[in-house]
Each structure stands twice: as C-alpha cells, then as structure tokens.
Amino acid sequence: MTNPASLLGNKNKFLILGCGFSGSYFAKTIRKLGCIALTSSRSEKRDPNSFIFNSANNTVPNEKIFDGVTHILSCIPPDKNGNDPVLESLKGKLQSLSLEWIGYLSTTGVYGNTKGDWVTETDEPNPIQKRSHSRFNCEKKWISSGLPVQIFRLPGIYGPGRSTFEAIRNQKVRVIYKENQVFSRIHVADITNAIIYLLQNKDSIKFHQIINISDDQPCSQIEVIQHCYDLLGLKMPKPILFEDAKNNLTPIAQSFWMENRRVSNKLLCETLGYKLIYKNYKLGLKDCFLNIKK
Ligand SMILES: NC(=O)c1ccc[n+]([C@@H]2O[C@H](COP(=O)([O-])OP(=O)(O)OC[C@H]3O[C@@H](n4cnc5c(N)ncnc54)[C@H](OP(=O)(O)O)[C@@H]3O)[C@@H](O)[C@H]2O)c1
C-alpha cells in the first residue's frame, strides 16, 4: 500500500456501523493510519471509541457521535423484516451531514445461482433466497437515498479467528461433497485493504458504485478443508455426499449449497488495479494458521 497515511489522515472521522468481524478489522487498520474511527455494537460499549446502535430497540447514537464525521462504513445486514437497519433509523441524520463517502458491505448472494458460471457487477442480480432479496432491496434503497454510497459485494468472509481451523477445532466442520460445487471467498484483510486502496486513489480512478471483493480462486469446500487438515497434520474425515448430508443441515446451511457461482474480481483487480494480499485460500489460510499457532 502506498503511503496510506498521507491520504487517509487525521482529518477523517469514520463511523463503523456494526463492528463485528469485518468492521473491527477495518476500524483497527484505519486507526493505525491516523484516522479517528468510532464503532457501534448493539449491546455494550466496548471501549471509549465505541457506542451503542441497535435498530431493533431504537437505540440510536447521540448527536455528538456524528460531529465531524466524513466517512461511514455499514457492516450491518438487513433486519428480520428485510429492512436496512441504518437507513431505517438514521437516513435523515446521514442526509443532514456533509459526508464524503459511505461504504456498504453487501453480499454476492444477490447474484443467485449461476450453476458455477462467473458473475460480474454488470450481471443483473437474480436473488433466490429470501435474505438475498432483502439484501438486494437494501442495496437499491442505499442507491436511491442520494447518499454518496459505494457497495461492496462479498462472498464468504474468513480470516484469523474465523476460518475452517476454528470449525475443525470446535468440531463444527462438515466434509460434504457435491459435484462441481464451488464457493468464492475473501480474506477479511483484503476487504479492508481494497476499500482503503479505493479511498486513497479516489481522485485517479473512476468511481464504481458496486464492486465485488473476492479472491482469484473460487473452489470446492472440500479442497479448503483438506488443506486445513494437511496443515494441522490430521486426517480429514471421509466426505459425505451432499444428498446424504442435506437433511441434517440447518436451513441456512442448506441454502448455501443451493447456489453455485464464481465471483469475478476483474473490476477491482484489473480495471481498478487493486492487488490482493491473499490471492487464494492457501495464502489466506497460511495467515490464519500462523494465528492459531500463536
Ligand atoms: N460472514 C460472511 O461470510 C459474509 C459474507 C458476505 C457478506 N456478509 C455481510 O457483510 C457484512 C459484514 O459481515 P461480518 O461477518 O463482518 O458481520 P458480523 O461479524 O456478523 O457483524 C455484524 C454487525 O452488525 C451489527 N448489527 C446486526 N444487526 C443490527 C441492528 N439491527 N442494529 C445495529 N447493529 C446491528 C452487529 O452488532 P453486534 O456487534 O452487537 O453483534 C455486528 O456488529 C454483513 O452485512 C454480512 O451480512 C457476510
């Protein structure tokens, strides 16, 4: 990354709405670059830089939180009614601010099932799952809000603390085989760094409102699980055929197997010039493996 501090300096104040896995990685990174980053969670004020925001019980941040805010990143999924928690509770407030940028973390679930074909940002979304319909509606509401929003469509997110290693350790891993089935994925560090790259270079690269952030190598889940077992020096359990396993899966787990697509990152990595830190799961898992050994 080229001298990020010079372009994302201490003039910027970020609110990270929904400081879960991706949000906290982003907050930690931009603080290191000299930015102020305040983060929200639903129930507890975790530190002096955090505040409570919970759309479900109308707990909204106080006025002071918004003073001088230039950038917002929303990492909050649609609520149980399919609405966007941030737009439902804070749209008017955000419209009254002089914001430079809002990032919205969405999902590649909006593309639906392409039977293994590649999808790009110019493909018309074709959501299948109810939650993906909600997500697509939320995207549309963000776009029509008139706010300076940029949408990032993400596949399966993994990274230190949330990877197949934890699933193996917690005995939550299921080794399932489904012919020709692939998944796309992204390391959490690349979500953060891609966004920072786009913000740093906003004056020299064309603005795109919707951008996929995914790695170069969609592949089967078994390939990833096998690799983790190999790194751990353990023997992978025998795979179960999807047809035999599906009735024991939760509805949400089943729904993931109903969609098969390869998410293209050509816009981000070729047109816009972002260089992935972790181009594929092997590089990304190496980072996660070092973390579990610490
Ligand atoms: N995980 C994946 O593999 C994946 C893949 C593609 C896209 N995505 C999407 O990308 C975004 C970031 O994912 P993530 O896995 O980093 O998220 P995450 O760890 O689940 O964090 C979600 C955050 O949203 C907050 N939140 C949820 N409902 C809320 C509400 N009604 N009002 C206020 N705050 C609320 C949570 O608050 P608490 O901190 O209090 O829990 C949490 O901080 C999400 O929209 C997610 O759906 C995730």
The ligand as a Gaussian input file, in Angstrom:
#p B3LYP/6-31G(d) Opt

LIG

0 1
 N      -19.822000     -13.548000       7.117000
 C      -19.788000     -13.759000       5.816000
 O      -19.223000     -14.739000       5.310000
 C      -20.430000     -12.736000       4.899000
 C      -20.381000     -12.945000       3.519000
 C      -20.886000     -11.976000       2.678000
 C      -21.459000     -10.811000       3.202000
 N      -21.537000     -10.655000       4.549000
 C      -22.149000      -9.402000       5.057000
 O      -21.102000      -8.468000       5.228000
 C      -21.361000      -7.666000       6.409000
 C      -20.220000      -7.846000       7.399000
 O      -20.118000      -9.228000       7.703000
 P      -19.437000      -9.724000       9.077000
 O      -19.446000     -11.203000       9.011000
 O      -18.181000      -8.983000       9.319000
 O      -20.553000      -9.226000      10.112000
 P      -20.760000      -9.630000      11.640000
 O      -19.484000     -10.052000      12.255000
 O      -21.914000     -10.554000      11.740000
 O      -21.196000      -8.208000      12.263000
 C      -22.455000      -7.647000      12.006000
 C      -22.588000      -6.389000      12.846000
 O      -23.909000      -5.835000      12.660000
 C      -24.430000      -5.449000      13.939000
 N      -25.896000      -5.496000      13.850000
 C      -26.667000      -6.535000      13.442000
 N      -27.978000      -6.189000      13.458000
 C      -28.029000      -4.901000      13.897000
 C      -29.100000      -3.971000      14.131000
 N      -30.373000      -4.313000      13.925000
 N      -28.787000      -2.727000      14.571000
 C      -27.500000      -2.367000      14.780000
 N      -26.441000      -3.212000      14.584000
 C      -26.711000      -4.452000      14.135000
 C      -23.843000      -6.471000      14.916000
 O      -23.877000      -5.936000      16.216000
 P      -23.194000      -6.712000      17.500000
 O      -21.736000      -6.388000      17.396000
 O      -23.817000      -6.121000      18.696000
 O      -23.490000      -8.180000      17.299000
 C      -22.424000      -6.637000      14.364000
 O      -21.577000      -5.609000      14.887000
 C      -22.729000      -8.125000       6.930000
 O      -23.739000      -7.337000       6.371000
 C      -22.815000      -9.544000       6.409000
 O      -24.168000      -9.992000       6.285000
 C      -21.025000     -11.571000       5.414000

